[in-house]
Amino acid sequence: MKAQIKITLTLELEADTGTNLFDIGKDLAADIQARYGHKELNLDGYI
């Protein structure tokens, strides 16, 4: 049996003009998925 947990994470990002915060969010999601695996963690559509 698999356990399921829902975690809501809110980040406040501040950057210099010209920095794409959307790309930073996507990179963060990719890093988390790489560490824990796509099967266990699905962030697609939330970033």
C-alpha positions as protocol buffer text, in pm:
chain_id: "A"
residue {
  index: 1
  type: MET
  ca { x: 0 y: 0 z: 0 }
}
residue {
  index: 2
  type: LYS
  ca { x: 130 y: 344 z: -88 }
}
residue {
  index: 3
  type: ALA
  ca { x: 95 y: 646 z: 135 }
}
residue {
  index: 4
  type: GLN
  ca { x: -7 y: 979 z: -8 }
}
residue {
  index: 5
  type: ILE
  ca { x: 60 y: 1327 z: 121 }
}
residue {
  index: 6
  type: LYS
  ca { x: -19 y: 1667 z: -24 }
}
residue {
  index: 7
  type: ILE
  ca { x: 227 y: 1948 z: 36 }
}
residue {
  index: 8
  type: THR
  ca { x: 152 y: 2302 z: -66 }
}
residue {
  index: 9
  type: LEU
  ca { x: 461 y: 2515 z: -105 }
}
residue {
  index: 10
  type: THR
  ca { x: 452 y: 2888 z: -159 }
}
residue {
  index: 11
  type: LEU
  ca { x: 767 y: 3065 z: -266 }
}
residue {
  index: 12
  type: GLU
  ca { x: 820 y: 3436 z: -285 }
}
residue {
  index: 13
  type: LEU
  ca { x: 1093 y: 3504 z: -536 }
}
residue {
  index: 14
  type: GLU
  ca { x: 1254 y: 3840 z: -597 }
}
residue {
  index: 15
  type: ALA
  ca { x: 1496 y: 3899 z: -880 }
}
residue {
  index: 16
  type: ASP
  ca { x: 1660 y: 4168 z: -1084 }
}
residue {
  index: 17
  type: THR
  ca { x: 1486 y: 4300 z: -1392 }
}
residue {
  index: 18
  type: GLY
  ca { x: 1524 y: 4058 z: -1681 }
}
residue {
  index: 19
  type: THR
  ca { x: 1522 y: 3745 z: -1465 }
}
residue {
  index: 20
  type: ASN
  ca { x: 1242 y: 3509 z: -1558 }
}
residue {
  index: 21
  type: LEU
  ca { x: 1087 y: 3388 z: -1231 }
}
residue {
  index: 22
  type: PHE
  ca { x: 877 y: 3134 z: -1421 }
}
residue {
  index: 23
  type: ASP
  ca { x: 1199 y: 2965 z: -1539 }
}
residue {
  index: 24
  type: ILE
  ca { x: 1332 y: 2964 z: -1181 }
}
residue {
  index: 25
  type: GLY
  ca { x: 1014 y: 2788 z: -1066 }
}
residue {
  index: 26
  type: LYS
  ca { x: 1041 y: 2532 z: -1345 }
}
residue {
  index: 27
  type: ASP
  ca { x: 1407 y: 2468 z: -1260 }
}
residue {
  index: 28
  type: LEU
  ca { x: 1317 y: 2417 z: -894 }
}
residue {
  index: 29
  type: ALA
  ca { x: 1044 y: 2171 z: -986 }
}
residue {
  index: 30
  type: ALA
  ca { x: 1286 y: 1982 z: -1213 }
}
residue {
  index: 31
  type: ASP
  ca { x: 1543 y: 1962 z: -931 }
}
residue {
  index: 32
  type: ILE
  ca { x: 1285 y: 1820 z: -690 }
}
residue {
  index: 33
  type: GLN
  ca { x: 1163 y: 1569 z: -947 }
}
residue {
  index: 34
  type: ALA
  ca { x: 1520 y: 1462 z: -1025 }
}
residue {
  index: 35
  type: ARG
  ca { x: 1584 y: 1396 z: -658 }
}
residue {
  index: 36
  type: TYR
  ca { x: 1261 y: 1212 z: -574 }
}
residue {
  index: 37
  type: GLY
  ca { x: 1159 y: 1074 z: -911 }
}
residue {
  index: 38
  type: HIS
  ca { x: 878 y: 1155 z: -1149 }
}
residue {
  index: 39
  type: LYS
  ca { x: 669 y: 861 z: -1032 }
}
residue {
  index: 40
  type: GLU
  ca { x: 660 y: 976 z: -671 }
}
residue {
  index: 41
  type: LEU
  ca { x: 629 y: 1348 z: -732 }
}
residue {
  index: 42
  type: ASN
  ca { x: 424 y: 1522 z: -999 }
}
residue {
  index: 43
  type: LEU
  ca { x: 461 y: 1898 z: -1017 }
}
residue {
  index: 44
  type: ASP
  ca { x: 359 y: 1930 z: -1380 }
}
residue {
  index: 45
  type: GLY
  ca { x: 86 y: 2188 z: -1424 }
}
residue {
  index: 46
  type: TYR
  ca { x: 141 y: 2351 z: -1085 }
}
residue {
  index: 47
  type: ILE
  ca { x: 431 y: 2575 z: -1181 }
}
